[in-house]
Amino acid sequence: MDSSHRPHRAVTFSQAAQNSPSLARLTSLVQESNDRLKAIESLIPEALRPAIQAGPIDQGVWCLLVGSNAAAAKIRQLLPLIQSRLASKGWKVTSIRLKILIARK
């Protein structure tokens, strides 16, 4: 029997994140992005909420993923309010980037 071969053990995502600093950091950023979206949700008109998703955070820049150009136009009008809300919750956001999601056919 080959002694260098070890059986693979299945691990949960949370176990993997605990054992990997980079994965733990990524998990933390995803959670923070989702928390930010929850914090601003009340500022977004109810009809637009399904078109908005939390996106990546990169050094003070937060990205919102938007389902259409029309939704992005409305969100652009709300950016000052959104940034103010985030600041009041203690998040330092230097800018918010909007990325329009294009449906794949």
N, C-alpha and C positions, 0 to 999 in steps of 0.2 A: 504494500500500500504506500502511496506517495505521501510523505509526511508534510510536504509543502502545500498540499491542497487542503484548504479549510472550508468547511461548509458555510454557505452564505446564510446569515440570519436576517430575517425581515425586521426592519425598524420602522417605527412611526415617524411621521414628519417632525413632530415635536422633539423626538429623541435625536433625529438627525440634526435638527437646528441647534440643540444643546451641545452637540459634539463638533459643530463647525461654526467658528466665529463669523465667517462671511455669510453663511446661510442664516444665522441668528440675526445678523444686521439687516439682511434682506427681509426677513419675516417682520422685524420691527418697523421697517419703512413701509411695508404693505399695510400693517395695522395702523400706523400713524396716518397714512394717506386716507384710509377708510374712515378713521376718526375725524379727519378734517372735513371730509364730505358730509358726514353726519352733522357736524357743527354748522355747516352752511346750508343744509338742506332746506330749512325754513325760509331762506332768502330766494330760493329758486321756485318759480311758479310750478304748481303741482303737475300741470300737464307736461312740463319739460323734464321733470325729475327722472323718468325712465331713460331719457336720452343722455344722461350724464353719468360718467363713471370716474372713480378715483384713479389717477394715473401716478406715474413715478414722481419721486421727490429727489432733487439733485441740488445740493448746496444752496438752499433757500429758494429754489425755483420749484414750484409745484405744477404739475401738468394735470389738466382735466381732459378726459376723453369725451368727446361730444359726438352725438349721432348724426348731426346734420349741420349744414351751413346756417340755416335759420335759427337753430338752437344756439349755435356759437355766437351769432349776432346778438341775441338776447343776453347771453351770459356775459359778453363783452361789456354791455351796458351796466351789468351788476358787479363788475370787477372791483370798483372802489368799495362797495358795501361788503363784498366777500373778503377783501384784504383787511378791512376794518374788523370784521367779525373774527377772523383768524388771529389778528393781533390781540384782540380782547381776550382770547382764549390762551394766549401765551405762545403762539407759534410765530416764529420769525420767517415771514415769507417775503422775499425781495420782489418776486414777480410770479404771476400765474400765466402759464402757457396753455393755450387751447389747441388740442389736436383733434381734427375731424376724422372720425372713423369712416372708412369707405367699405360698404358691404361688398363682400366677394361673391361673385356669381359662379 
